[in-house]
Amino acid sequence: MTFDIDSLRDTLATVPVGAWCAVAAVLVLQRFARRLGLWLYAAFALPGTLAHELAHYVVALALGAQPRLPRLWPERTGTGWRLGAVAFRATWWRAGPIALAPLLLLPGALAWVVMFLADARGVAIALHAWVAGTLLGAALPSRADLRIAAPTLAVIAFVTIVAVAVRLLA
């Protein structure tokens, strides 16, 4: 099976604008829920937090990084609150993919929009938009994830620049 960006774009274009607006509303509500208090926000974001941390856990397990089970109880940190965490032991080149693992949730979120939200009616629109929006929000790496992935991202950027330069000079 090959990946065809045009067919993906065509498939996503079949989703009604109202469905995308519902997902956008969920993402805005997630941001707003932070202002309503930690516990309300944590409850609203729990499915996404679980998916985010499970993505870290599964990739860490696959890479032999000895992960501990995800913690989902909110904890106060020096800069705010942490909704979840997965501890693991890995060298920097394995830590990068583990830190970026939540990006693997993007296809699932888009698939949920196409398969369930696009044809939903009534209350089901809110439910499916919440699932898709929560998965989309959870797919974004946290600041801690980006800090852990920084060395790997720097190597990827360097290799990409070298590859482009070699191609341009050839």
MODELLER restraints for C-alpha pairs under 7 A, 6 or more apart:
rsr = mdl.restraints
at = mdl.atoms
rsr.add(forms.Gaussian(group=physical.xy_distance, feature=features.Distance(at['CA:12:A'], at['CA:114:A']), mean=6.75, stdev=0.5))
rsr.add(forms.Gaussian(group=physical.xy_distance, feature=features.Distance(at['CA:15:A'], at['CA:114:A']), mean=6.29, stdev=0.5))
rsr.add(forms.Gaussian(group=physical.xy_distance, feature=features.Distance(at['CA:15:A'], at['CA:118:A']), mean=5.10, stdev=0.5))
rsr.add(forms.Gaussian(group=physical.xy_distance, feature=features.Distance(at['CA:16:A'], at['CA:118:A']), mean=6.22, stdev=0.5))
rsr.add(forms.Gaussian(group=physical.xy_distance, feature=features.Distance(at['CA:19:A'], at['CA:117:A']), mean=6.34, stdev=0.5))
rsr.add(forms.Gaussian(group=physical.xy_distance, feature=features.Distance(at['CA:19:A'], at['CA:118:A']), mean=6.09, stdev=0.5))
rsr.add(forms.Gaussian(group=physical.xy_distance, feature=features.Distance(at['CA:22:A'], at['CA:129:A']), mean=5.66, stdev=0.5))
rsr.add(forms.Gaussian(group=physical.xy_distance, feature=features.Distance(at['CA:23:A'], at['CA:129:A']), mean=4.88, stdev=0.5))
rsr.add(forms.Gaussian(group=physical.xy_distance, feature=features.Distance(at['CA:23:A'], at['CA:130:A']), mean=6.86, stdev=0.5))
rsr.add(forms.Gaussian(group=physical.xy_distance, feature=features.Distance(at['CA:23:A'], at['CA:132:A']), mean=6.59, stdev=0.5))
rsr.add(forms.Gaussian(group=physical.xy_distance, feature=features.Distance(at['CA:23:A'], at['CA:133:A']), mean=4.97, stdev=0.5))
rsr.add(forms.Gaussian(group=physical.xy_distance, feature=features.Distance(at['CA:26:A'], at['CA:129:A']), mean=6.74, stdev=0.5))
rsr.add(forms.Gaussian(group=physical.xy_distance, feature=features.Distance(at['CA:26:A'], at['CA:130:A']), mean=5.86, stdev=0.5))
rsr.add(forms.Gaussian(group=physical.xy_distance, feature=features.Distance(at['CA:26:A'], at['CA:133:A']), mean=5.54, stdev=0.5))
rsr.add(forms.Gaussian(group=physical.xy_distance, feature=features.Distance(at['CA:27:A'], at['CA:133:A']), mean=5.72, stdev=0.5))
rsr.add(forms.Gaussian(group=physical.xy_distance, feature=features.Distance(at['CA:27:A'], at['CA:137:A']), mean=6.73, stdev=0.5))
rsr.add(forms.Gaussian(group=physical.xy_distance, feature=features.Distance(at['CA:33:A'], at['CA:40:A']), mean=6.77, stdev=0.5))
rsr.add(forms.Gaussian(group=physical.xy_distance, feature=features.Distance(at['CA:33:A'], at['CA:41:A']), mean=4.96, stdev=0.5))
rsr.add(forms.Gaussian(group=physical.xy_distance, feature=features.Distance(at['CA:34:A'], at['CA:41:A']), mean=5.23, stdev=0.5))
rsr.add(forms.Gaussian(group=physical.xy_distance, feature=features.Distance(at['CA:42:A'], at['CA:83:A']), mean=6.68, stdev=0.5))
rsr.add(forms.Gaussian(group=physical.xy_distance, feature=features.Distance(at['CA:45:A'], at['CA:134:A']), mean=6.70, stdev=0.5))
rsr.add(forms.Gaussian(group=physical.xy_distance, feature=features.Distance(at['CA:47:A'], at['CA:134:A']), mean=6.99, stdev=0.5))
rsr.add(forms.Gaussian(group=physical.xy_distance, feature=features.Distance(at['CA:48:A'], at['CA:134:A']), mean=5.02, stdev=0.5))
rsr.add(forms.Gaussian(group=physical.xy_distance, feature=features.Distance(at['CA:48:A'], at['CA:135:A']), mean=5.39, stdev=0.5))
rsr.add(forms.Gaussian(group=physical.xy_distance, feature=features.Distance(at['CA:48:A'], at['CA:138:A']), mean=4.89, stdev=0.5))
rsr.add(forms.Gaussian(group=physical.xy_distance, feature=features.Distance(at['CA:49:A'], at['CA:83:A']), mean=6.81, stdev=0.5))
rsr.add(forms.Gaussian(group=physical.xy_distance, feature=features.Distance(at['CA:49:A'], at['CA:84:A']), mean=6.36, stdev=0.5))
rsr.add(forms.Gaussian(group=physical.xy_distance, feature=features.Distance(at['CA:49:A'], at['CA:138:A']), mean=6.27, stdev=0.5))
rsr.add(forms.Gaussian(group=physical.xy_distance, feature=features.Distance(at['CA:51:A'], at['CA:138:A']), mean=6.90, stdev=0.5))
rsr.add(forms.Gaussian(group=physical.xy_distance, feature=features.Distance(at['CA:52:A'], at['CA:102:A']), mean=5.22, stdev=0.5))
rsr.add(forms.Gaussian(group=physical.xy_distance, feature=features.Distance(at['CA:52:A'], at['CA:138:A']), mean=5.30, stdev=0.5))
rsr.add(forms.Gaussian(group=physical.xy_distance, feature=features.Distance(at['CA:52:A'], at['CA:139:A']), mean=6.53, stdev=0.5))
rsr.add(forms.Gaussian(group=physical.xy_distance, feature=features.Distance(at['CA:53:A'], at['CA:70:A']), mean=5.96, stdev=0.5))
rsr.add(forms.Gaussian(group=physical.xy_distance, feature=features.Distance(at['CA:53:A'], at['CA:84:A']), mean=6.59, stdev=0.5))
rsr.add(forms.Gaussian(group=physical.xy_distance, feature=features.Distance(at['CA:53:A'], at['CA:85:A']), mean=6.27, stdev=0.5))
rsr.add(forms.Gaussian(group=physical.xy_distance, feature=features.Distance(at['CA:53:A'], at['CA:86:A']), mean=6.28, stdev=0.5))
rsr.add(forms.Gaussian(group=physical.xy_distance, feature=features.Distance(at['CA:54:A'], at['CA:70:A']), mean=6.89, stdev=0.5))
rsr.add(forms.Gaussian(group=physical.xy_distance, feature=features.Distance(at['CA:55:A'], at['CA:101:A']), mean=5.45, stdev=0.5))
rsr.add(forms.Gaussian(group=physical.xy_distance, feature=features.Distance(at['CA:55:A'], at['CA:102:A']), mean=5.35, stdev=0.5))
rsr.add(forms.Gaussian(group=physical.xy_distance, feature=features.Distance(at['CA:56:A'], at['CA:86:A']), mean=6.76, stdev=0.5))
rsr.add(forms.Gaussian(group=physical.xy_distance, feature=features.Distance(at['CA:56:A'], at['CA:98:A']), mean=5.41, stdev=0.5))
rsr.add(forms.Gaussian(group=physical.xy_distance, feature=features.Distance(at['CA:56:A'], at['CA:99:A']), mean=6.47, stdev=0.5))
rsr.add(forms.Gaussian(group=physical.xy_distance, feature=features.Distance(at['CA:56:A'], at['CA:101:A']), mean=5.41, stdev=0.5))
rsr.add(forms.Gaussian(group=physical.xy_distance, feature=features.Distance(at['CA:56:A'], at['CA:102:A']), mean=6.59, stdev=0.5))
rsr.add(forms.Gaussian(group=physical.xy_distance, feature=features.Distance(at['CA:57:A'], at['CA:67:A']), mean=6.10, stdev=0.5))
rsr.add(forms.Gaussian(group=physical.xy_distance, feature=features.Distance(at['CA:57:A'], at['CA:70:A']), mean=6.93, stdev=0.5))
rsr.add(forms.Gaussian(group=physical.xy_distance, feature=features.Distance(at['CA:57:A'], at['CA:86:A']), mean=6.41, stdev=0.5))
rsr.add(forms.Gaussian(group=physical.xy_distance, feature=features.Distance(at['CA:59:A'], at['CA:98:A']), mean=5.55, stdev=0.5))
rsr.add(forms.Gaussian(group=physical.xy_distance, feature=features.Distance(at['CA:59:A'], at['CA:101:A']), mean=6.45, stdev=0.5))
rsr.add(forms.Gaussian(group=physical.xy_distance, feature=features.Distance(at['CA:60:A'], at['CA:66:A']), mean=6.86, stdev=0.5))
rsr.add(forms.Gaussian(group=physical.xy_distance, feature=features.Distance(at['CA:60:A'], at['CA:67:A']), mean=5.90, stdev=0.5))
rsr.add(forms.Gaussian(group=physical.xy_distance, feature=features.Distance(at['CA:60:A'], at['CA:88:A']), mean=6.88, stdev=0.5))
rsr.add(forms.Gaussian(group=physical.xy_distance, feature=features.Distance(at['CA:60:A'], at['CA:98:A']), mean=5.54, stdev=0.5))
rsr.add(forms.Gaussian(group=physical.xy_distance, feature=features.Distance(at['CA:61:A'], at['CA:67:A']), mean=6.13, stdev=0.5))
rsr.add(forms.Gaussian(group=physical.xy_distance, feature=features.Distance(at['CA:63:A'], at['CA:94:A']), mean=6.80, stdev=0.5))
rsr.add(forms.Gaussian(group=physical.xy_distance, feature=features.Distance(at['CA:65:A'], at['CA:88:A']), mean=5.57, stdev=0.5))
rsr.add(forms.Gaussian(group=physical.xy_distance, feature=features.Distance(at['CA:65:A'], at['CA:89:A']), mean=4.94, stdev=0.5))
rsr.add(forms.Gaussian(group=physical.xy_distance, feature=features.Distance(at['CA:65:A'], at['CA:90:A']), mean=5.06, stdev=0.5))
rsr.add(forms.Gaussian(group=physical.xy_distance, feature=features.Distance(at['CA:66:A'], at['CA:88:A']), mean=5.53, stdev=0.5))
rsr.add(forms.Gaussian(group=physical.xy_distance, feature=features.Distance(at['CA:66:A'], at['CA:89:A']), mean=5.92, stdev=0.5))
rsr.add(forms.Gaussian(group=physical.xy_distance, feature=features.Distance(at['CA:67:A'], at['CA:86:A']), mean=6.68, stdev=0.5))
rsr.add(forms.Gaussian(group=physical.xy_distance, feature=features.Distance(at['CA:67:A'], at['CA:87:A']), mean=5.62, stdev=0.5))
rsr.add(forms.Gaussian(group=physical.xy_distance, feature=features.Distance(at['CA:67:A'], at['CA:88:A']), mean=4.12, stdev=0.5))
rsr.add(forms.Gaussian(group=physical.xy_distance, feature=features.Distance(at['CA:67:A'], at['CA:89:A']), mean=6.86, stdev=0.5))
rsr.add(forms.Gaussian(group=physical.xy_distance, feature=features.Distance(at['CA:68:A'], at['CA:86:A']), mean=6.13, stdev=0.5))
rsr.add(forms.Gaussian(group=physical.xy_distance, feature=features.Distance(at['CA:68:A'], at['CA:87:A']), mean=5.46, stdev=0.5))
rsr.add(forms.Gaussian(group=physical.xy_distance, feature=features.Distance(at['CA:68:A'], at['CA:88:A']), mean=6.27, stdev=0.5))
rsr.add(forms.Gaussian(group=physical.xy_distance, feature=features.Distance(at['CA:69:A'], at['CA:86:A']), mean=6.45, stdev=0.5))
rsr.add(forms.Gaussian(group=physical.xy_distance, feature=features.Distance(at['CA:70:A'], at['CA:84:A']), mean=6.86, stdev=0.5))
rsr.add(forms.Gaussian(group=physical.xy_distance, feature=features.Distance(at['CA:70:A'], at['CA:85:A']), mean=5.66, stdev=0.5))
rsr.add(forms.Gaussian(group=physical.xy_distance, feature=features.Distance(at['CA:70:A'], at['CA:86:A']), mean=4.67, stdev=0.5))
rsr.add(forms.Gaussian(group=physical.xy_distance, feature=features.Distance(at['CA:71:A'], at['CA:84:A']), mean=5.24, stdev=0.5))
rsr.add(forms.Gaussian(group=physical.xy_distance, feature=features.Distance(at['CA:71:A'], at['CA:85:A']), mean=5.24, stdev=0.5))
rsr.add(forms.Gaussian(group=physical.xy_distance, feature=features.Distance(at['CA:71:A'], at['CA:86:A']), mean=6.39, stdev=0.5))
rsr.add(forms.Gaussian(group=physical.xy_distance, feature=features.Distance(at['CA:72:A'], at['CA:83:A']), mean=5.98, stdev=0.5))
rsr.add(forms.Gaussian(group=physical.xy_distance, feature=features.Distance(at['CA:72:A'], at['CA:84:A']), mean=4.36, stdev=0.5))
rsr.add(forms.Gaussian(group=physical.xy_distance, feature=features.Distance(at['CA:72:A'], at['CA:85:A']), mean=6.82, stdev=0.5))
rsr.add(forms.Gaussian(group=physical.xy_distance, feature=features.Distance(at['CA:73:A'], at['CA:83:A']), mean=6.30, stdev=0.5))
rsr.add(forms.Gaussian(group=physical.xy_distance, feature=features.Distance(at['CA:73:A'], at['CA:84:A']), mean=6.42, stdev=0.5))
rsr.add(forms.Gaussian(group=physical.xy_distance, feature=features.Distance(at['CA:74:A'], at['CA:81:A']), mean=6.51, stdev=0.5))
rsr.add(forms.Gaussian(group=physical.xy_distance, feature=features.Distance(at['CA:74:A'], at['CA:82:A']), mean=5.53, stdev=0.5))
rsr.add(forms.Gaussian(group=physical.xy_distance, feature=features.Distance(at['CA:74:A'], at['CA:83:A']), mean=4.34, stdev=0.5))
rsr.add(forms.Gaussian(group=physical.xy_distance, feature=features.Distance(at['CA:74:A'], at['CA:84:A']), mean=6.40, stdev=0.5))
rsr.add(forms.Gaussian(group=physical.xy_distance, feature=features.Distance(at['CA:75:A'], at['CA:81:A']), mean=5.56, stdev=0.5))
rsr.add(forms.Gaussian(group=physical.xy_distance, feature=features.Distance(at['CA:75:A'], at['CA:82:A']), mean=5.18, stdev=0.5))
rsr.add(forms.Gaussian(group=physical.xy_distance, feature=features.Distance(at['CA:75:A'], at['CA:83:A']), mean=6.52, stdev=0.5))
rsr.add(forms.Gaussian(group=physical.xy_distance, feature=features.Distance(at['CA:76:A'], at['CA:82:A']), mean=6.28, stdev=0.5))
rsr.add(forms.Gaussian(group=physical.xy_distance, feature=features.Distance(at['CA:92:A'], at['CA:151:A']), mean=6.93, stdev=0.5))
rsr.add(forms.Gaussian(group=physical.xy_distance, feature=features.Distance(at['CA:92:A'], at['CA:152:A']), mean=7.00, stdev=0.5))
rsr.add(forms.Gaussian(group=physical.xy_distance, feature=features.Distance(at['CA:93:A'], at['CA:152:A']), mean=6.00, stdev=0.5))
rsr.add(forms.Gaussian(group=physical.xy_distance, feature=features.Distance(at['CA:95:A'], at['CA:148:A']), mean=6.61, stdev=0.5))
rsr.add(forms.Gaussian(group=physical.xy_distance, feature=features.Distance(at['CA:95:A'], at['CA:149:A']), mean=6.55, stdev=0.5))
rsr.add(forms.Gaussian(group=physical.xy_distance, feature=features.Distance(at['CA:96:A'], at['CA:148:A']), mean=6.25, stdev=0.5))
rsr.add(forms.Gaussian(group=physical.xy_distance, feature=features.Distance(at['CA:96:A'], at['CA:149:A']), mean=4.00, stdev=0.5))
rsr.add(forms.Gaussian(group=physical.xy_distance, feature=features.Distance(at['CA:96:A'], at['CA:152:A']), mean=5.24, stdev=0.5))
rsr.add(forms.Gaussian(group=physical.xy_distance, feature=features.Distance(at['CA:99:A'], at['CA:145:A']), mean=4.69, stdev=0.5))
rsr.add(forms.Gaussian(group=physical.xy_distance, feature=features.Distance(at['CA:99:A'], at['CA:146:A']), mean=6.96, stdev=0.5))
rsr.add(forms.Gaussian(group=physical.xy_distance, feature=features.Distance(at['CA:99:A'], at['CA:148:A']), mean=6.23, stdev=0.5))
rsr.add(forms.Gaussian(group=physical.xy_distance, feature=features.Distance(at['CA:99:A'], at['CA:149:A']), mean=5.71, stdev=0.5))
rsr.add(forms.Gaussian(group=physical.xy_distance, feature=features.Distance(at['CA:100:A'], at['CA:141:A']), mean=6.13, stdev=0.5))
rsr.add(forms.Gaussian(group=physical.xy_distance, feature=features.Distance(at['CA:100:A'], at['CA:145:A']), mean=6.53, stdev=0.5))
rsr.add(forms.Gaussian(group=physical.xy_distance, feature=features.Distance(at['CA:100:A'], at['CA:149:A']), mean=6.76, stdev=0.5))
rsr.add(forms.Gaussian(group=physical.xy_distance, feature=features.Distance(at['CA:102:A'], at['CA:138:A']), mean=6.73, stdev=0.5))
rsr.add(forms.Gaussian(group=physical.xy_distance, feature=features.Distance(at['CA:102:A'], at['CA:139:A']), mean=4.59, stdev=0.5))
rsr.add(forms.Gaussian(group=physical.xy_distance, feature=features.Distance(at['CA:102:A'], at['CA:140:A']), mean=6.49, stdev=0.5))
rsr.add(forms.Gaussian(group=physical.xy_distance, feature=features.Distance(at['CA:102:A'], at['CA:141:A']), mean=6.31, stdev=0.5))
rsr.add(forms.Gaussian(group=physical.xy_distance, feature=features.Distance(at['CA:103:A'], at['CA:139:A']), mean=4.74, stdev=0.5))
rsr.add(forms.Gaussian(group=physical.xy_distance, feature=features.Distance(at['CA:103:A'], at['CA:140:A']), mean=6.28, stdev=0.5))
rsr.add(forms.Gaussian(group=physical.xy_distance, feature=features.Distance(at['CA:104:A'], at['CA:139:A']), mean=6.91, stdev=0.5))
rsr.add(forms.Gaussian(group=physical.xy_distance, feature=features.Distance(at['CA:105:A'], at['CA:135:A']), mean=6.33, stdev=0.5))
rsr.add(forms.Gaussian(group=physical.xy_distance, feature=features.Distance(at['CA:105:A'], at['CA:139:A']), mean=5.13, stdev=0.5))
rsr.add(forms.Gaussian(group=physical.xy_distance, feature=features.Distance(at['CA:106:A'], at['CA:136:A']), mean=6.06, stdev=0.5))
rsr.add(forms.Gaussian(group=physical.xy_distance, feature=features.Distance(at['CA:106:A'], at['CA:139:A']), mean=5.82, stdev=0.5))
rsr.add(forms.Gaussian(group=physical.xy_distance, feature=features.Distance(at['CA:109:A'], at['CA:132:A']), mean=4.87, stdev=0.5))
rsr.add(forms.Gaussian(group=physical.xy_distance, feature=features.Distance(at['CA:109:A'], at['CA:135:A']), mean=5.36, stdev=0.5))
rsr.add(forms.Gaussian(group=physical.xy_distance, feature=features.Distance(at['CA:109:A'], at['CA:136:A']), mean=5.73, stdev=0.5))
rsr.add(forms.Gaussian(group=physical.xy_distance, feature=features.Distance(at['CA:112:A'], at['CA:132:A']), mean=5.91, stdev=0.5))
rsr.add(forms.Gaussian(group=physical.xy_distance, feature=features.Distance(at['CA:113:A'], at['CA:132:A']), mean=6.13, stdev=0.5))
rsr.add(forms.Gaussian(group=physical.xy_distance, feature=features.Distance(at['CA:116:A'], at['CA:128:A']), mean=6.52, stdev=0.5))
rsr.add(forms.Gaussian(group=physical.xy_distance, feature=features.Distance(at['CA:117:A'], at['CA:125:A']), mean=6.05, stdev=0.5))
rsr.add(forms.Gaussian(group=physical.xy_distance, feature=features.Distance(at['CA:117:A'], at['CA:128:A']), mean=5.27, stdev=0.5))
rsr.add(forms.Gaussian(group=physical.xy_distance, feature=features.Distance(at['CA:117:A'], at['CA:129:A']), mean=6.40, stdev=0.5))
